Amino acid sequence: MRDQARVVVIGGGIAGCSALYHLTQEGWTDVMLIERDELTSGTTWHSAAQVTNFGMSQTMVGLKTHSITLYKELRDDPEYPVGYNYGDGGIRLANTQAQMDGYRQFTSMAAGMGVEFEVLDAAECARRHPLISTDNLLGGLWDPTDGHIDPAQLCQALARRARLAGAEVNRHTPVTRLTQHADSTWTVHTEKGDVRCEIVVNAGGYRCNEIGAMMGVQHPVASMEHQYFLTEDIPAIAEAGHRMPLLRCPISDYYSRQEKGGLLLGFYEQDCRTWGMDGIDPKFTNALCPDDLDRVTDVLEGAFARMPVLMETGIREVVNGPITYTIDGAPLVGPIPGKRNAFCIIGLRAGLGEGGGHGWLLAQQIVHGEAQYDTWVIDPRRFTGHATVELTALKAIEDYQNEFRFHFPHEHRPAGRPMKTTPLTQVLISEGAEMGTVNGWERVDYIKPTQDFKETLGFKFNEVHDVVAKEVTAISTNVGMTEVSGFNRFELTGTDVHSFLDRMMCGTVTKREGRVGLGYLLNNHGLLKAEATIANIPASDRGPARVWYGSAAASEYHDMDWLKAHIKADEDVKIRSLTNAQTILVIAGPKARDVLSMTAREDWSREAFPWLSVRETHIGIAPATVLGVSFSGELAYEIHVPNESLHAAYVALRKAGEAYGMTLFGSRAVESMRMEKGFLHWKSDILTEFDPFETGLERFVQLSKGDFIGKDALEKRMVAGQQRKLVTLVIDAKHAPAHGGASVRLDGRIIGTVTSGDWGHRVDKNLAFAFIEPEFSPVGTTMTVDIIGEAFAAEVIESGPYDPEYSRIRS
């Protein structure tokens, strides 16, 4: 075993083998894999190994498409062919119209990635899969590429190719300790010697937290026991004359695929069980959990009803083994939060099916700093301090129980709630607030008109549409208040803060005391990395002059890592997170200044406190910091209050608001209003796949200033020309919004993809943001947008159709 390598990958399942192979494909061959036992001796060896193109985002579809392309290539390798049943086809069943709507939305989203799916009625489902009954069935989603692969052969093939490229694979080599040095390099200590390396990758499967503990971190990954069985041969399969398509059934929580002359049936029972929460036996390798078919009786009954032939079929073998889950079901692939030169590729519950793509995107991040897709959906930093293994276990159970039931728009499932609350959470609930979650924080979604009000989840406008309309009307004609919990907030101090921020951001950074500015950070490729509000707070009895850096609630770990990584050794810059210490109350509307003036002593007139100002004050008796900013397009104030004083500030504002009929509102109203103003959401519309010019943020770029991160790359991109352009569309449809991922077409050809969509209640229009081919971006260009399987006419309009002069914000 070599004693040095550029990268050491720990773990020899599909995650580790894929990462190792793809690192060599990106040109890094001084890489090593270390496995405690044999390759594939963890979850990989007993995987059902299904390979589908289905995923709930374009990033997931893209990485699965890469997996399929790679696996086909490995299948056809004459020197080491891999057993891969490609193209058996697969059906995801549905028995509700909302599920069918979701399949139509997914079909449009996948089409934007060049992947074709088909929505089937019940009769066509039965024609393609002759073993199923159409009772209680509306239809399904057909994936023509669906199939399954041999797990051991796949991993051996990837390891073989990596070795041929120069990588080293070490089996039966347990890692005992990890040491990080002052220069951020690592020593990997093993029972066979030490390896000094630049970068460590945790690919430890269900043992990932044993490796994490060696780094001093805990990953939000938990394991579930998962059972499937293999049947005896079924004559009807032989009589069909073709291989049976794969089947995934959200109605009865099971899946099946052909295995030789019979079926493999897997179960997602409601009486499910976590595994390994109190530690894992070191000898548990190439091993299984005890069979427990009694636990899956309820699911099996549903499978019998859907596939009556099973009642006449014997069981040949039962498999029960652990599979890993994260809080939201998607894997953790990318940088480990708070660590330098440390990455992970863990929590792959569908590892064999999509592991090829995960290793591909991880290798790109390690070698190039970013992947070709925006990878936030799998980024380990999308969870912050609440992401414990205990919470993960609760969410894993919930996700397991709903394996084939995708999340609907605005669906917030109950497991693990409430996780993060403020002193106002229960107060707001008592006032009728329906709560959603943002990065674990409970946040107001909307205010229920009655206590028994219920929302019908789906892809169309529903009962909440009129509720939000009333909230928006109240704000635009009078004044409203809401709480914004979990907003990311860093305090920056030191003599070099502004020069540091000037280097980090692509535009002019305001240095004036008492002023606020908005800016954007680029990565080294000139693409959008982060969005931040910068507030310059003058010195006071609360502290020295300082800068607040505010960004999206989920960006805390992401932004902190990026900022700290770029502080130079000779720079005087200190960063402290206030994210969990303070909460924002927002008051918005033409009467907002009147409410504020009744609770705080200072002069809040337009002249004394204009738009984009910041001031320390008291709201009643509560210390607060007020920012004159607006995400609604109305006169508005962000009131930042320490959590211990939050209730006092709320009471004071509510009391003052009584004279003006102030009402409460939620984030659904904000979403509608921000669309009307052309304001963008980070990781919805602000993506690392595009630069600020493509995203319509050129007013925030100042190329004439000194050097900033990404400047050279951005200038090169400008010469090369724009690949996409973000536009605002008005759509001729009233029944449903355009959902993120929906395809934009011209004469039937896909020219772009929707990022956000909602009804603009003040302009009375169905609005959407979309990245489209630049030649079709001029105002007035017409096209169509897919909404739940139908094409509706759309037209490019000017961004921010509501109050384009900003007169209401400045009033």
Secondary structure in CASP SS format (residue, H / E / C, confidence):
PFRMAT SS
TARGET T0000
AUTHOR 0000-0000-0000
METHOD secondary structure of the structure
MODEL  1
M C 1.00
R C 1.00
D C 1.00
Q E 1.00
A E 1.00
R E 1.00
V E 1.00
V E 1.00
V E 1.00
I E 1.00
G C 1.00
G C 1.00
G C 1.00
I H 1.00
A H 1.00
G H 1.00
C H 1.00
S H 1.00
A H 1.00
L H 1.00
Y H 1.00
H H 1.00
L H 1.00
T H 1.00
Q H 1.00
E C 1.00
G C 1.00
W C 1.00
T C 1.00
D C 1.00
V E 1.00
M E 1.00
L E 1.00
I E 1.00
E C 1.00
R C 1.00
D C 1.00
E C 1.00
L C 1.00
T C 1.00
S C 1.00
G C 1.00
T H 1.00
T H 1.00
W H 1.00
H H 1.00
S C 1.00
A C 1.00
A C 1.00
Q E 1.00
V E 1.00
T C 1.00
N C 1.00
F C 1.00
G C 1.00
M C 1.00
S C 1.00
Q H 1.00
T H 1.00
M H 1.00
V H 1.00
G H 1.00
L H 1.00
K H 1.00
T H 1.00
H H 1.00
S H 1.00
I H 1.00
T H 1.00
L H 1.00
Y H 1.00
K H 1.00
E H 1.00
L H 1.00
R H 1.00
D C 1.00
D C 1.00
P C 1.00
E C 1.00
Y C 1.00
P C 1.00
V C 1.00
G C 1.00
Y E 1.00
N E 1.00
Y C 1.00
G C 1.00
D C 1.00
G C 1.00
G E 1.00
I E 1.00
R E 1.00
L E 1.00
A E 1.00
N C 1.00
T C 1.00
Q H 1.00
A H 1.00
Q H 1.00
M H 1.00
D H 1.00
G H 1.00
Y H 1.00
R H 1.00
Q H 1.00
F H 1.00
T H 1.00
S H 1.00
M H 1.00
A H 1.00
A H 1.00
G C 1.00
M C 1.00
G C 1.00
V C 1.00
E C 1.00
F C 1.00
E E 1.00
V E 1.00
L E 1.00
D E 1.00
A H 1.00
A H 1.00
E H 1.00
C H 1.00
A H 1.00
R H 1.00
R H 1.00
H C 1.00
P C 1.00
L C 1.00
I C 1.00
S C 1.00
T C 1.00
D C 1.00
N C 1.00
L C 1.00
L C 1.00
G E 1.00
G E 1.00
L E 1.00
W E 1.00
D E 1.00
P C 1.00
T C 1.00
D C 1.00
G E 1.00
H E 1.00
I E 1.00
D C 1.00
P H 1.00
A H 1.00
Q H 1.00
L H 1.00
C H 1.00
Q H 1.00
A H 1.00
L H 1.00
A H 1.00
R H 1.00
R H 1.00
A H 1.00
R H 1.00
L H 1.00
A C 1.00
G C 1.00
A C 1.00
E E 1.00
V E 1.00
N E 1.00
R C 1.00
H C 1.00
T C 1.00
P C 1.00
V E 1.00
T E 1.00
R E 1.00
L E 1.00
T E 1.00
Q E 1.00
H C 1.00
A C 1.00
D C 1.00
S C 1.00
T C 1.00
W E 1.00
T E 1.00
V E 1.00
H E 1.00
T E 1.00
E C 1.00
K C 1.00
G E 1.00
D E 1.00
V E 1.00
R E 1.00
C E 1.00
E E 1.00
I E 1.00
V E 1.00
V E 1.00
N E 1.00
A C 1.00
G C 1.00
G H 1.00
Y H 1.00
R H 1.00
C H 1.00
N H 1.00
E H 1.00
I H 1.00
G H 1.00
A H 1.00
M H 1.00
M H 1.00
G C 1.00
V C 1.00
Q C 1.00
H C 1.00
P C 1.00
V C 1.00
A E 1.00
S E 1.00
M E 1.00
E E 1.00
H E 1.00
Q E 1.00
Y E 1.00
F E 1.00
L E 1.00
T E 1.00
E C 1.00
D C 1.00
I C 1.00
P H 1.00
A H 1.00
I H 1.00
A H 1.00
E H 1.00
A H 1.00
G C 1.00
H C 1.00
R C 1.00
M C 1.00
P C 1.00
L E 1.00
L E 1.00
R E 1.00
C E 1.00
P C 1.00
I C 1.00
S C 1.00
D C 1.00
Y E 1.00
Y E 1.00
S E 1.00
R E 1.00
Q E 1.00
E E 1.00
K C 1.00
G C 1.00
G E 1.00
L E 1.00
L E 1.00
L E 1.00
G E 1.00
F E 1.00
Y C 1.00
E C 1.00
Q C 1.00
D C 1.00
C C 1.00
R C 1.00
T E 1.00
W E 1.00
G C 1.00
M C 1.00
D C 1.00
G C 1.00
I C 1.00
D C 1.00
P C 1.00
K C 1.00
F C 1.00
T C 1.00
N C 1.00
A C 1.00
L C 1.00
C C 1.00
P C 1.00
D C 1.00
D C 1.00
L H 1.00
D H 1.00
R H 1.00
V H 1.00
T H 1.00
D H 1.00
V H 1.00
L H 1.00
E H 1.00
G H 1.00
A H 1.00
F H 1.00
A H 1.00
R H 1.00
M C 1.00
P H 1.00
V H 1.00
L H 1.00
M H 1.00
E H 1.00
T C 1.00
G C 1.00
I E 1.00
R E 1.00
E E 1.00
V E 1.00
V E 1.00
N E 1.00
G E 1.00
P E 1.00
I E 1.00
T E 1.00
Y E 1.00
T C 1.00
I C 1.00
D C 1.00
G C 1.00
A C 1.00
P C 1.00
L E 1.00
V E 1.00
G E 1.00
P E 1.00
I C 1.00
P C 1.00
G C 1.00
K C 1.00
R C 1.00
N C 1.00
A E 1.00
F E 1.00
C E 1.00
I E 1.00
I E 1.00
G C 1.00
L C 1.00
R C 1.00
A C 1.00
G H 1.00
L H 1.00
G H 1.00
E H 1.00
G H 1.00
G H 1.00
G H 1.00
H H 1.00
G H 1.00
W H 1.00
L H 1.00
L H 1.00
A H 1.00
Q H 1.00
Q H 1.00
I H 1.00
V H 1.00
H H 1.00
G C 1.00
E C 1.00
A C 1.00
Q C 1.00
Y C 1.00
D C 1.00
T C 1.00
W H 1.00
V H 1.00
I H 1.00
D C 1.00
P H 1.00
R H 1.00
R H 1.00
F C 1.00
T C 1.00
G C 1.00
H C 1.00
A C 1.00
T C 1.00
V H 1.00
E H 1.00
L H 1.00
T H 1.00
A H 1.00
L H 1.00
K H 1.00
A H 1.00
I H 1.00
E H 1.00
D H 1.00
Y H 1.00
Q H 1.00
N C 1.00
E C 1.00
F C 1.00
R C 1.00
F C 1.00
H C 1.00
F C 1.00
P C 1.00
H C 1.00
E C 1.00
H C 1.00
R C 1.00
P C 1.00
A C 1.00
G C 1.00
R C 1.00
P C 1.00
M C 1.00
K E 1.00
T C 1.00
T C 1.00
P C 1.00
L C 1.00
T H 1.00
Q H 1.00
V H 1.00
L H 1.00
I H 1.00
S H 1.00
E C 1.00
G C 1.00
A E 1.00
E E 1.00
M E 1.00
G E 1.00
T E 1.00
V E 1.00
N C 1.00
G C 1.00
W E 1.00
E E 1.00
R E 1.00
V E 1.00
D E 1.00
Y E 1.00
I E 1.00
K C 1.00
P C 1.00
T C 1.00
Q C 1.00
D C 1.00
F C 1.00
K C 1.00
E C 1.00
T C 1.00
L C 1.00
G C 1.00
F C 1.00
K C 1.00
F C 1.00
N C 1.00
E C 1.00
V H 1.00
H H 1.00
D H 1.00
V H 1.00
V H 1.00
A H 1.00
K H 1.00
E H 1.00
V H 1.00
T H 1.00
A H 1.00
I H 1.00
S H 1.00
T H 1.00
N C 1.00
V C 1.00
G E 1.00
M E 1.00
T E 1.00
E E 1.00
V E 1.00
S C 1.00
G C 1.00
F C 1.00
N E 1.00
R E 1.00
F E 1.00
E E 1.00
L E 1.00
T E 1.00
G C 1.00
T C 1.00
D C 1.00
V H 1.00
H H 1.00
S H 1.00
F H 1.00
L H 1.00
D H 1.00
R H 1.00
M H 1.00
M E 1.00
C C 1.00
G C 1.00
T C 1.00
V C 1.00
T C 1.00
K C 1.00
R C 1.00
E C 1.00
G C 1.00
R E 1.00
V E 1.00
G E 1.00
L E 1.00
G E 1.00
Y E 1.00
L E 1.00
L E 1.00
N C 1.00
N C 1.00
H C 1.00
G C 1.00
L C 1.00
L E 1.00
K E 1.00
A E 1.00
E E 1.00
A E 1.00
T E 1.00
I E 1.00
A E 1.00
N E 1.00
I E 1.00
P C 1.00
A C 1.00
S E 1.00
D C 1.00
R C 1.00
G E 1.00
P C 1.00
A C 1.00
R E 1.00
V E 1.00
W E 1.00
Y E 1.00
G E 1.00
S E 1.00
A C 1.00
A H 1.00
A H 1.00
S H 1.00
E H 1.00
Y H 1.00
H H 1.00
D H 1.00
M H 1.00
D H 1.00
W H 1.00
L H 1.00
K H 1.00
A H 1.00
H C 1.00
I C 1.00
K C 1.00
A C 1.00
D C 1.00
E C 1.00
D C 1.00
V C 1.00
K E 1.00
I E 1.00
R E 1.00
S E 1.00
L C 1.00
T C 1.00
N C 1.00
A C 1.00
Q E 1.00
T E 1.00
I E 1.00
L E 1.00
V E 1.00
I E 1.00
A E 1.00
G C 1.00
P C 1.00
K C 1.00
A H 1.00
R H 1.00
D H 1.00
V H 1.00
L H 1.00
S H 1.00
M H 1.00
T H 1.00
A C 1.00
R C 1.00
E C 1.00
D C 1.00
W C 1.00
S C 1.00
R C 1.00
E C 1.00
A C 1.00
F C 1.00
P C 1.00
W C 1.00
L C 1.00
S E 1.00
V E 1.00
R E 1.00
E E 1.00
T E 1.00
H E 1.00
I E 1.00
G C 1.00
I C 1.00
A E 1.00
P E 1.00
A E 1.00
T E 1.00
V E 1.00
L E 1.00
G C 1.00
V C 1.00
S C 1.00
F C 1.00
S C 1.00
G C 1.00
E C 1.00
L C 1.00
A E 1.00
Y E 1.00
E E 1.00
I E 1.00
H E 1.00
V E 1.00
P E 1.00
N H 1.00
E H 1.00
S H 1.00
L H 1.00
H H 1.00
A H 1.00
A H 1.00
Y H 1.00
V H 1.00
A H 1.00
L H 1.00
R H 1.00
K H 1.00
A H 1.00
G H 1.00
E H 1.00
A H 1.00
Y H 1.00
G C 1.00
M C 1.00
T E 1.00
L E 1.00
F C 1.00
G C 1.00
S H 1.00
R H 1.00
A H 1.00
V H 1.00
E H 1.00
S H 1.00
M H 1.00
R H 1.00
M H 1.00
E H 1.00
K H 1.00
G C 1.00
F C 1.00
L C 1.00
H C 1.00
W E 1.00
K C 1.00
S C 1.00
D C 1.00
I E 1.00
L C 1.00
T C 1.00
E C 1.00
F C 1.00
D C 1.00
P C 1.00
F C 1.00
E C 1.00
T C 1.00
G C 1.00
L C 1.00
E H 1.00
R H 1.00
F H 1.00
V C 1.00
Q C 1.00
L C 1.00
S C 1.00
K C 1.00
G C 1.00
D C 1.00
F C 1.00
I C 1.00
G C 1.00
K H 1.00
D H 1.00
A H 1.00
L H 1.00
E H 1.00
K H 1.00
R H 1.00
M H 1.00
V H 1.00
A H 1.00
G C 1.00
Q C 1.00
Q C 1.00
R C 1.00
K E 1.00
L E 1.00
V E 1.00
T E 1.00
L E 1.00
V E 1.00
I E 1.00
D C 1.00
A C 1.00
K C 1.00
H C 1.00
A C 1.00
P C 1.00
A C 1.00
H C 1.00
G C 1.00
G C 1.00
A C 1.00
S E 1.00
V E 1.00
R E 1.00
L E 1.00
D C 1.00
G C 1.00
R E 1.00
I E 1.00
I E 1.00
G E 1.00
T E 1.00
V E 1.00
T E 1.00
S E 1.00
G E 1.00
D E 1.00
W E 1.00
G E 1.00
H C 1.00
R C 1.00
V C 1.00
D C 1.00
K E 1.00
N E 1.00
L E 1.00
A E 1.00
F E 1.00
A E 1.00
F E 1.00
I E 1.00
E C 1.00
P H 1.00
E H 1.00
F H 1.00
S C 1.00
P C 1.00
V C 1.00
G C 1.00
T C 1.00
T E 1.00
M E 1.00
T E 1.00
V E 1.00
D E 1.00
I E 1.00
I C 1.00
G C 1.00
E E 1.00
A E 1.00
F E 1.00
A E 1.00
A E 1.00
E E 1.00
V E 1.00
I E 1.00
E C 1.00
S C 1.00
G C 1.00
P C 1.00
Y C 1.00
D C 1.00
P C 1.00
E C 1.00
Y C 1.00
S H 1.00
R H 1.00
I H 1.00
R H 1.00
S C 1.00
END
